[in-house]
Each structure stands twice: as structure tokens, then as C-alpha cells.
Amino acid sequence: MARNMNEDKVRLLRSLAFKIHRKEAPVEALNDCFEAEGKGGKHRQWRQAVTILSEDGFVPALLAGDLIGAEAAVVMAVLERSKDHRLLSDAVEGIADFLENADN
């Protein structure tokens, strides 16, 4: 079960990194990723994070979705404020790599 959850997180994070790299706004990109996951029948898993995204923004939604921890949230907030889509995309991809390797 935990392995499947990490696979879901990795898939979502990789999709998010791709969208951000393509210069999609982080909030819009994350919302698109949650919607895509919902079409795959995993809407319930991300419901709280979707609500937080609309109310509080990008980084709080990542925390609510258990996609990042508190330490990563600090870094992600700085990267989001920097408006550098490449750095933010690379950071999200790095988190996906970390989670994927944690499975092994």
C-alpha cells in the first residue's frame, strides 16, 4: 500500500515538474495534476490538497497532499517566490527522484 502511494506521488510530481518546466503557473499546474489523478479514480486521495490549493496556494497544497515535508516546504516557498520555473521544476523532479529511490 505504501509503495503504491509513493508511486502515485512520484507520478504526480513528475507531471507537475513537466508542467512547471513548460512555464505553466505552479498553482494551475498542480490543479491540473490533481484533476488528472481524479480521472484515474484517485480523487479522494487528493481531496484535502485540492481544497488547500484553492484556499492557501501551492506550497500548502503540497504539504496537505503529503508530497513534501516541512523542510522542503521552506525551500519550495522560496523557489516559488523566485519565479524561476526551471529551478522550481528541478526541485519538484528531485523530490520525485527521492521518493522513487525510497521505494527501492
JORA-V541789 format. One record per residue. N is the residue number from 1. RES is the residue in three letters. PSI is psi in whole degrees, 0 to 359 (none if undefined). BURIAL is 1 if it has 9 or more other ideal C-beta (glycine too) atoms within 8 Angstrom, else 0. D_CENTER is the distance of its C-alpha to the mean C-alpha in Angstrom with 2 decimals. Layout:
n:N res:RES psi:PSI burial:BURIAL d_center:D_CENTER
n:N res:RES psi:PSI burial:BURIAL d_center:D_CENTER
This chain:
n:1 res:MET psi:313 burial:0 d_center:19.56
n:2 res:ALA psi:322 burial:0 d_center:17.33
n:3 res:ARG psi:316 burial:0 d_center:17.21
n:4 res:ASN psi:320 burial:0 d_center:16.16
n:5 res:MET psi:317 burial:1 d_center:13.32
n:6 res:ASN psi:322 burial:1 d_center:12.09
n:7 res:GLU psi:320 burial:1 d_center:12.71
n:8 res:ASP psi:316 burial:1 d_center:10.61
n:9 res:LYS psi:315 burial:1 d_center:7.55
n:10 res:VAL psi:314 burial:1 d_center:8.70
n:11 res:ARG psi:314 burial:1 d_center:9.38
n:12 res:LEU psi:315 burial:1 d_center:6.22
n:13 res:LEU psi:320 burial:1 d_center:4.63
n:14 res:ARG psi:320 burial:1 d_center:8.15
n:15 res:SER psi:318 burial:1 d_center:8.43
n:16 res:LEU psi:314 burial:1 d_center:5.89
n:17 res:ALA psi:318 burial:1 d_center:7.93
n:18 res:PHE psi:314 burial:1 d_center:10.95
n:19 res:LYS psi:318 burial:1 d_center:10.76
n:20 res:ILE psi:319 burial:1 d_center:10.38
n:21 res:HIS psi:328 burial:1 d_center:13.10
n:22 res:ARG psi:13 burial:0 d_center:15.14
n:23 res:LYS psi:22 burial:0 d_center:15.17
n:24 res:GLU psi:139 burial:1 d_center:13.36
n:25 res:ALA psi:139 burial:0 d_center:12.63
n:26 res:PRO psi:316 burial:1 d_center:9.09
n:27 res:VAL psi:315 burial:1 d_center:9.78
n:28 res:GLU psi:319 burial:1 d_center:11.36
n:29 res:ALA psi:315 burial:1 d_center:8.91
n:30 res:LEU psi:320 burial:1 d_center:6.20
n:31 res:ASN psi:317 burial:1 d_center:9.46
n:32 res:ASP psi:319 burial:1 d_center:10.67
n:33 res:CYS psi:318 burial:1 d_center:8.06
n:34 res:PHE psi:319 burial:1 d_center:8.88
n:35 res:GLU psi:317 burial:0 d_center:12.42
n:36 res:ALA psi:320 burial:1 d_center:12.61
n:37 res:GLU psi:324 burial:1 d_center:11.68
n:38 res:GLY psi:325 burial:1 d_center:14.27
n:39 res:LYS psi:336 burial:0 d_center:16.77
n:40 res:GLY psi:9 burial:0 d_center:16.54
n:41 res:GLY psi:14 burial:0 d_center:17.68
n:42 res:LYS psi:26 burial:1 d_center:14.63
n:43 res:HIS psi:320 burial:1 d_center:14.48
n:44 res:ARG psi:324 burial:0 d_center:15.85
n:45 res:GLN psi:327 burial:0 d_center:13.16
n:46 res:TRP psi:5 burial:1 d_center:10.62
n:47 res:ARG psi:311 burial:0 d_center:13.55
n:48 res:GLN psi:319 burial:0 d_center:13.36
n:49 res:ALA psi:324 burial:1 d_center:9.79
n:50 res:VAL psi:317 burial:1 d_center:11.09
n:51 res:THR psi:314 burial:1 d_center:14.13
n:52 res:ILE psi:321 burial:1 d_center:12.68
n:53 res:LEU psi:315 burial:1 d_center:10.75
n:54 res:SER psi:333 burial:0 d_center:14.22
n:55 res:GLU psi:318 burial:0 d_center:16.10
n:56 res:ASP psi:343 burial:0 d_center:14.47
n:57 res:GLY psi:189 burial:0 d_center:11.74
n:58 res:PHE psi:300 burial:1 d_center:8.37
n:59 res:VAL psi:315 burial:1 d_center:8.48
n:60 res:PRO psi:326 burial:1 d_center:10.29
n:61 res:ALA psi:321 burial:1 d_center:7.94
n:62 res:LEU psi:319 burial:1 d_center:5.27
n:63 res:LEU psi:314 burial:1 d_center:8.72
n:64 res:ALA psi:327 burial:1 d_center:10.06
n:65 res:GLY psi:2 burial:1 d_center:7.80
n:66 res:ASP psi:35 burial:0 d_center:8.85
n:67 res:LEU psi:336 burial:1 d_center:5.74
n:68 res:ILE psi:163 burial:1 d_center:7.70
n:69 res:GLY psi:181 burial:0 d_center:11.39
n:70 res:ALA psi:319 burial:0 d_center:13.66
n:71 res:GLU psi:316 burial:0 d_center:14.71
n:72 res:ALA psi:328 burial:1 d_center:11.43
n:73 res:ALA psi:323 burial:1 d_center:10.89
n:74 res:VAL psi:314 burial:0 d_center:14.23
n:75 res:VAL psi:317 burial:1 d_center:13.51
n:76 res:MET psi:324 burial:1 d_center:10.32
n:77 res:ALA psi:318 burial:1 d_center:12.58
n:78 res:VAL psi:316 burial:0 d_center:15.29
n:79 res:LEU psi:321 burial:1 d_center:13.49
n:80 res:GLU psi:317 burial:1 d_center:12.39
n:81 res:ARG psi:332 burial:0 d_center:16.04
n:82 res:SER psi:341 burial:0 d_center:17.40
n:83 res:LYS psi:24 burial:0 d_center:16.40
n:84 res:ASP psi:101 burial:0 d_center:16.31
n:85 res:HIS psi:329 burial:1 d_center:13.90
n:86 res:ARG psi:315 burial:0 d_center:14.95
n:87 res:LEU psi:316 burial:1 d_center:14.26
n:88 res:LEU psi:317 burial:1 d_center:10.77
n:89 res:SER psi:315 burial:1 d_center:10.13
n:90 res:ASP psi:322 burial:1 d_center:12.07
n:91 res:ALA psi:317 burial:1 d_center:10.32
n:92 res:VAL psi:317 burial:1 d_center:6.87
n:93 res:GLU psi:320 burial:1 d_center:9.41
n:94 res:GLY psi:321 burial:0 d_center:11.31
n:95 res:ILE psi:319 burial:1 d_center:8.96
n:96 res:ALA psi:316 burial:1 d_center:8.81
n:97 res:ASP psi:316 burial:0 d_center:12.55
n:98 res:PHE psi:312 burial:0 d_center:13.13
n:99 res:LEU psi:321 burial:1 d_center:11.87
n:100 res:GLU psi:317 burial:1 d_center:13.85
n:101 res:ASN psi:335 burial:0 d_center:16.81
n:102 res:ALA psi:335 burial:0 d_center:16.75
n:103 res:ASP psi:334 burial:0 d_center:17.69
n:104 res:ASN psi:none burial:0 d_center:20.76
